[in-house]
Amino acid sequence: MSTFFQALGQSVGRFLADEEGVTAIEYGLIAALVAVAIVVAVTALGTELSAIFANICLKLKGTAC
């Protein structure tokens, strides 16, 4: 049974020492932050653009669109 725990300890030690996946996680976090920034920007611009087009329509037609 102690051989099992030694092998388990070695496997866990190798897993904790392996830093190869850390870079992928960091890139994933950066991509998530960029996606959030894009969503916020598009939402803000979409609302503003809608107001601009409504204003243009109001000036062209003379009534609300």
Secondary structure, 3 states (H helix, E strand, C coil): CHHHHHHHHHHHHHHHHCCHHHHHHHHHHHHHHHHHHHHHHHHHHHHHHHHHHHHHHHHHHCCCC
